[in-house]
Amino acid sequence: LAGVVVAWFLYLKRPDLPASIRRAFGPIYTLLDNKYYMDKINEVVFARGSVAIGRGLWKEGDVVVIDGLVNGSAKFIGWFAGVIRFLQSGYIYHYAFAMIIGMLGLLTLFVTLGGK
């Protein structure tokens, strides 16, 4: 209730009084008006630090790791497709020959190990 009375007196009854108080107590008024500069301190210490951490994580985490995985997997698939392309000719006799070679390899392994 006292705050309402003081505000009524300063801003409605005597509107010239706040300006003279501001001039008389300049440094104190500036300190209180800037809220003890806590907003500036928080901006410099925490906000800029958080922005710097975010930029670092973006550059190293996103650009290097995530983009590297995505682009690297695409390059690997392209390379692997180029290698496999030589194995898949589309001719049945190539596939039959590969099966015969595989069966001979398994038979050789089976005979060599003695059937164990």
C-alpha angles and dihedrals in degrees: 000000000000091000091056091051093048092048091049091050096046100041105028108025100033110015091167093062099075091057092052091047089051091052094046095049099031102151094040091047091050092049093050093041090055091047093242087304090278091138091055092047092049091048094050098040106033109017097046091042091051091048090050092050090048092051091048092050091046094051098041101027102039105026099038105030107029098032089042091055093047096045093039093053090050091051091047092051090050091050093045091049089053091053095045091047089075092053096052109063099154094237116123094213089060090055092045090051090050090051092050091050090049093049091049090050092051092046090051091050091048093050093044094052091046098241095292 
